[in-house]
């Protein structure tokens, strides 16, 4: 506005000066400078001319200003509509939108974000996200991931805590917000509740190494632990024992009472096995009614035999709600005397187990016999 006024005043001064000086010289040259009528006409013409010029300049300036105001008003209306549209989208998002400042305080959030954290739309603003990480260094890990990824992360998973103390898992896509000069001013992103997916993945990982019925290790995981046990024993020059068990009388339980009761017997057997062994021992259901046990800790043959007898006694007990009972035929292989690799040890223990069955069942046979 100041520059427009300066321009108009300057032009007015130039034109006025040119009119006064030029008209006086013309009248002087014509010898009419002393005629009052001529001077009055000149003065009137000067006023009319300058008024016309000033009107033209002011009209142009007012038109320009009106156009600028209309353009500004239109821009503000479009901006307000855009903000309203953005707010509408954010409020309807099924995922949680958030925006924080450099201190991690929420400056903007969707209703879903507030719901996920057990907050209300009124109380979520100003909340410190750092207060909701389950891990003590959760926010530091998140910011480090942002920096390492160049300021933007995708599918960053982390456990969070609601206002009521319950935990849940989220997966966040986020980036560092910057001002026009490129300076960081906060973080913005979208987070999705992945608690169900996380629990499913944990369950699948668990089932990959465990028997679904009994909860014991499955054959794959047991063989992996056996390989590690061989490597440790070889490195430390120690020994360990491998037990292979098969239930006697299990077929009669299945044939008489059905597979559901048979499954209950397998679960009971797994519990009795675990109760008879140390926490450091590995117990597995190999398949069907076959089980295996890994006894580590540089155990002697005599001690391993005592553990095997304890296992046999724990299984040879009445079964709840059944008039039938089961027992265990057990074969034992010893590292390194019965074999130096997993395949040989498993075959040795398996053969000893079948020998125990042939010799009367409910007994232990050693692989070296």
C-alpha positions, 0 to 999 in steps of 0.5 A: 500500500505504501509503495502504491501511494508513493507512486501516485504522489510522485506521478502527481508531483511530476505532472503538476510541475510539468503543467505549471512550468510548461504553461507559464512559459507558453503564456509568457512566450505568447504575451498572455501571462498577464491576462486574468482570464487566461490565468483562471482558465489555466488554473481551472484546466490544471485542477481538472487535468490533475483531478482526472489523472489522479482519478485514473491512478486511484481507480487503477489502484483500487481495481488492483487492490480489489482483485488482490483482496478477491484472490486472497479471499478465494485462497483463504476459502480454498485453504479453509475448505482444504483444511475441512476436507483434511480434517474430515479425512483424518476423522474417518481414517480407520488408522491412527493419524498423529503429528507431534512436535520435537518434544514428542507432544501431540499437536494433531491427532485423529479420533482413532489415535485417541481411541487406540491410546484410551484418550479422548479427542479433547485430552489427546492434544499435548500428550507425550507419546514417550509416556506410552512406550512399553520399552523404556527406550522406545522413543529413542529407538523410534527416532534412531530408526527415522534417522537411519532410514533418512527421515522416513520409516515404514512398518516400524513395529513397537509395543505401546501402552494405553492410558489404562495400562494395557499393552498393544502393538502398532505398525507405524509409517512416519516421517520427520516434518521440516520447515521451509528452511529444512529444519526438523519441527516434529514427526507425522505419521499413521499407525495401525493396531497390529496386536492380533497380527503380532499374536498370530505371528508369535503363535506361528513361531511357537508352533514351528518349534512346539507340538500343538497338543502337548506344548513340548518341543516338536521333532524339528526343534528337538533335533536342532537342540540335539545338534547344538548339544553335540557341538557344545559337548564336543567343544567342552569335552563333556557328555550327555544322554538321549532318551527315547520313549514309547508308550505301552498300552496307548493303542488300547486307550485309543481303541477303547475310549477314542482319540479324545481320551488318547489325546488327554493321555498324551497331555498327561504324559507330557506333564508327568515327563516335565515334572520328573525332569529339570528345567534345563532338560529338553523334552519333545514329542517326536510323533504319535506316542513317542517322546524324547528327552535330552539330558545335558550337563556332563551327566554320567551314565549312572545319573542318566539311568537314575533319571530314566527310571524316575521317568518310567515310574512317573508315567506308570501310574493310574490315569484320571478317569480311566480303567486302563494304564500306560507305561513307557519303554525307554531306550538310552544313547550316550554321547560320545560312547554311542555316537558322535552325530545326531543321526547315530544317537537317535538310531541308537536310542530308538533301537534300544527302545524297541529292545525294551519293548521286546524284553517286556516293556515298562523298562530301560535299555541302554544303547550299548547293551 
